[in-house]
């Protein structure tokens, strides 16, 4: 059992709980005790792609944390909450609603390298404590600006004020998004129409907080806003097309077919070239030795036939092990 299980994480479930569900499914399928870890936290209110590494693939979980992500998210205009999403209490309001033209005009300002302050309700450590613990205690939390990259930011759907759907809580996220899409499809938006909400698609670098992006985007439009729907559609090389539900995972575990749902360890390394090595070189790499041979540059996956040996870094003729696999 070495590879990836790509979950379509449901609404209301934390990433740690999702990993626990995978562990239970593996035990139920007879896999025994095996290492399991996730490749990028998703808030409980968020849904979508959660890569779960199993066995030797856990050695690549850190690399997955550093990968780019793609999100769909909805910003409801007119209210800002302390958590910047549906879960918090309203701390600011505005009567202003932007037009679609105004939204599109602001997009370039949030594309490329930007700086953002993470949400106070986040897991960032401040003086040894989690920011969200301090925020829940009512303490003022000063979040330092960080540099992130927004590779692309586009409008996916827009919801008119006339078709506004007031969110009734966290469970309204997915329904609101669906009805918002239907509203925008049934009525063509005019240039001066005001928007109650907009759904954007963002391709972002590691460390990007979508809730902060939504906050800053609304402020740039002369209003305030908060996230009502957040769905990760891609994490590194893994997309929704390969993601499975927890129900499907449980069904496979009961039927002993969980291995068929698992992607190979190499699926997390599709973006780097393979380096074929001989049995002798493979043995040397497993022993942590440096290979000397033809000049190479950059990160590569050393393969002995079809077996991954190690993630290696090449610099000129020297090839050094970054992560070795016990396969």
C-alpha positions in Angstrom: 0.0 0.0 0.0 2.1 2.9 -1.3 0.4 5.6 -3.3 -2.3 8.3 -3.2 -6.0 8.3 -2.4 -7.5 11.5 -3.8 -10.6 12.5 -1.7 -13.4 14.8 -2.7 -13.6 16.2 0.8 -17.1 16.8 1.9 -18.4 20.0 3.5 -18.1 20.2 7.3 -15.2 17.7 7.6 -11.7 18.7 8.7 -8.6 17.5 6.8 -7.5 15.5 9.9 -10.9 13.8 10.1 -10.6 12.9 6.4 -7.2 11.3 7.0 -8.7 9.3 9.9 -11.4 8.1 7.6 -8.8 6.8 5.2 -7.0 5.1 8.0 -10.2 3.3 9.1 -10.9 2.3 5.5 -7.4 0.9 5.1 -7.7 -1.1 8.3 -11.1 -2.4 7.2 -9.7 -3.5 3.9 -7.0 -5.6 5.7 -4.1 -3.3 5.0 -2.9 -3.3 8.6 -1.0 -0.4 10.1 0.3 2.0 7.4 1.5 5.6 7.4 -1.1 8.1 6.1 -0.9 11.9 5.7 -2.6 14.6 3.7 -1.0 16.9 1.1 -2.6 20.3 1.9 -5.2 21.4 4.6 -8.7 22.3 3.6 -11.0 24.2 6.0 -14.0 22.3 7.2 -16.3 24.6 5.2 -14.3 23.9 2.0 -14.8 20.9 -0.3 -12.8 19.3 -3.0 -9.4 17.8 -3.8 -7.6 16.5 -0.7 -4.6 14.3 -1.7 -4.0 11.6 1.0 -0.6 9.9 0.9 -0.3 6.3 1.9 2.8 4.4 2.8 6.0 5.6 1.1 4.0 8.4 -0.6 3.9 10.2 2.7 7.5 11.2 2.0 6.1 13.4 -0.8 3.3 15.0 1.3 5.6 18.0 2.0 6.2 18.5 -1.7 2.5 18.5 -2.3 2.0 21.2 0.3 4.3 23.4 -1.8 2.4 22.8 -5.1 0.1 25.2 -6.8 -3.7 24.9 -6.2 -6.8 25.8 -8.1 -10.0 26.9 -6.3 -13.5 28.0 -7.2 -14.9 30.3 -4.6 -17.9 32.6 -4.2 -17.7 36.1 -2.6 -21.0 37.4 -1.2 -20.8 41.2 -1.2 -22.2 43.5 1.6 -20.9 41.8 4.8 -17.5 40.9 6.2 -17.2 38.4 9.0 -14.4 37.9 11.5 -13.5 34.5 10.0 -14.0 35.9 6.4 -16.5 33.1 5.7 -19.9 31.9 6.6 -18.8 30.6 10.0 -18.0 33.9 11.6 -20.0 36.9 12.9 -20.5 40.0 10.8 -18.0 42.8 11.7 -18.6 45.2 8.8 -21.3 45.9 6.2 -21.7 48.0 3.1 -24.6 48.9 0.9 -22.4 49.1 -2.2 -22.7 46.3 -4.8 -20.3 46.2 -7.7 -21.1 45.6 -11.4 -19.6 42.8 -13.4 -17.6 45.4 -15.4 -16.1 46.7 -12.1 -15.3 43.1 -11.0 -13.5 42.4 -14.3 -11.6 45.7 -14.1 -10.2 44.7 -10.7 -9.0 41.2 -11.7 -5.6 42.4 -13.0 -4.8 44.0 -9.6 -5.0 40.5 -8.1 -3.1 38.6 -10.7 0.7 38.0 -10.5 2.8 38.6 -7.3 0.7 40.2 -4.5 1.0 40.6 -0.8 -1.8 39.5 1.6 -2.4 39.3 5.3 -3.6 35.8 6.3 -6.9 35.6 8.2 -6.8 36.0 12.0 -8.7 32.7 12.1 -5.9 30.5 10.6 -3.5 27.9 11.9 -0.4 30.2 11.7 1.7 30.2 14.8 2.1 33.5 16.7 4.3 33.3 19.7 3.8 29.6 20.0 0.0 29.8 19.8 -2.3 29.2 16.8 -3.7 32.5 15.4 -7.3 31.1 15.6 -6.9 30.3 19.3 -5.9 33.8 20.0 -8.7 35.2 17.9 -11.3 33.1 19.6 -10.0 34.4 22.9 -10.8 37.9 21.6 -7.2 39.0 21.4 -6.0 41.4 18.6 -4.0 39.3 16.2 -1.6 41.1 13.9 -1.0 39.1 10.8 2.1 40.0 8.8 1.9 40.4 5.1 3.2 37.5 3.0 4.1 37.4 -0.7 2.1 34.9 -2.8 1.4 34.5 -6.6 -1.9 34.4 -8.3 -1.2 32.8 -11.6 -4.7 33.5 -12.9 -8.0 34.9 -11.6 -11.2 34.7 -13.7 -14.9 35.1 -13.3 -16.9 31.8 -13.3 -20.4 33.0 -12.4 -22.1 36.1 -11.2 -25.2 36.5 -9.1 -27.5 39.6 -9.6 -28.9 41.4 -6.6 -32.3 40.7 -8.0 -31.6 37.0 -7.9 -29.9 37.2 -4.5 -30.0 34.2 -2.2 -29.4 35.0 1.4 -27.2 32.4 2.9 -28.8 30.5 5.8 -25.6 29.1 7.3 -22.7 26.8 6.3 -25.0 24.2 4.8 -26.1 26.7 2.1 -22.7 26.9 0.5 -23.1 24.4 -2.3 -26.8 25.2 -2.9 -26.1 28.9 -3.1 -23.4 28.3 -5.7 -25.7 26.1 -7.8 -28.6 28.6 -7.7 -26.2 31.5 -8.3 -25.0 29.7 -11.5 -28.6 29.1 -12.6 -29.5 32.8 -12.0 -26.6 34.0 -14.0 -27.4 31.6 -16.9 -31.1 32.5 -17.0 -30.7 36.3 -17.1 -28.1 38.1 -19.1 -26.2 40.6 -17.0 -26.3 44.2 -18.2 -23.5 46.7 -17.7 -25.1 48.6 -14.8 -26.5 45.5 -13.1 -25.4 45.2 -9.5 -24.0 41.9 -8.2 -24.9 40.2 -4.9 -22.1 37.7 -5.3 -19.5 36.5 -7.8 -17.8 33.1 -8.2 -14.1 33.2 -9.2 -11.6 30.6 -10.2 -8.1 31.2 -8.9 -4.9 29.4 -9.7 -2.6 30.2 -6.8 0.8 29.5 -5.3 1.5 27.8 -2.0 0.6 29.9 1.1 -2.3 31.7 -0.6 -5.4 32.2 1.6 -8.5 32.4 -0.5 -10.5 34.0 2.3 -7.9 36.9 2.4 -8.1 37.2 -1.4 -11.9 37.5 -1.2 -11.7 40.1 1.6 -9.1 42.2 -0.3 -11.0 41.8 -3.6 -14.2 43.1 -2.1 -12.4 46.1 -0.5 -10.9 47.0 -3.8 -14.4 47.2 -5.2 -15.4 49.7 -2.6 -17.4 47.2 -0.5 -16.9 44.3 1.9 -17.4 40.6 1.4 -16.9 37.1 2.7 -16.5 33.6 1.2 -19.7 31.5 1.0 -18.4 28.6 -1.1 -14.9 27.3 -1.5 -14.0 24.3 -3.6 -10.5 23.1 -4.5 -10.6 21.7 -8.0 -6.9 20.9 -8.3 -3.9 20.3 -6.0 -0.6 19.8 -7.8 -1.2 17.1 -10.4 -4.4 15.9 -8.8 -7.8 17.1 -10.1 -11.4 16.4 -9.2 -11.6 13.9 -12.0 -9.6 11.5 -10.0 -11.2 12.3 -6.6 -13.5 9.9 -4.8 -16.2 10.4 -2.2 -15.9 9.0 1.4 -18.9 6.8 0.6 -17.1 5.2 -2.4 -14.0 4.8 -0.2 -16.0 3.0 2.5 -17.7 0.8 -0.2 -14.4 -0.2 -1.6 -13.0 -1.0 1.9 -15.9 -3.3 2.6 -15.4 -5.0 -0.7 -11.6 -5.3 -0.4 -11.1 -3.2 -3.5 -9.4 -0.1 -1.9 -6.2 -0.8 -3.8 -7.9 -0.2 -7.1 -8.8 3.3 -6.0 -5.2 4.2 -5.2 -3.1 6.1 -7.6 0.6 5.1 -7.7 3.3 6.9 -5.8 4.7 8.3 -9.0 1.4 10.1 -9.7 2.5 12.8 -7.3 5.7 13.3 -9.4 4.2 13.6 -12.9 5.8 17.0 -13.3 9.4 15.9 -13.1 11.5 13.7 -15.5 12.4 10.1 -14.8 16.0 8.9 -14.6 16.6 5.3 -15.5 19.2 3.7 -13.2 20.8 0.3 -13.2 20.4 -2.2 -10.3 23.9 -1.3 -9.1 23.1 2.5 -9.2 19.7 1.8 -7.5 21.5 0.0 -4.7 23.9 2.9 -4.3 21.1 5.4 -4.1 19.3 3.3 -1.5 22.4 3.5 0.5 22.5 7.3 0.2 25.5 7.4 -2.0 26.2 10.1 -4.6 26.2 8.9 -8.3 28.6 10.4 -10.7 27.8 10.2 -14.4 26.4 12.1 -17.3 25.6 15.8 -16.5 22.0 16.5 -15.4 20.3 19.4 -13.8 17.3 19.7 -11.4 14.9 17.3 -9.7 14.4 13.8 -11.1 12.8 10.5 -10.2 15.3 7.7 -10.2 13.6 4.5 -11.5 14.9 1.0 -11.6 12.6 -0.4 -14.3 9.1 0.3 -13.0 10.2 0.7 -9.4 10.7 4.2 -7.9 14.1 4.3 -6.1 14.5 7.9 -5.0 13.7 11.5 -5.6 17.1 12.9 -6.6 18.7 16.3 -7.3 21.2 16.5 -10.0 23.9 19.2 -10.3 26.3 18.6 -13.1 27.6 15.0 -13.0 26.6 14.5 -9.3 23.2 13.0 -8.4 22.2 13.2 -4.7 19.2 11.6 -3.0 16.5 14.0 -1.8 14.0 11.3 -0.7 14.6 7.6 -0.8 11.7 5.1 -1.2 11.7 1.7 0.5 9.9 -0.3 -2.2 
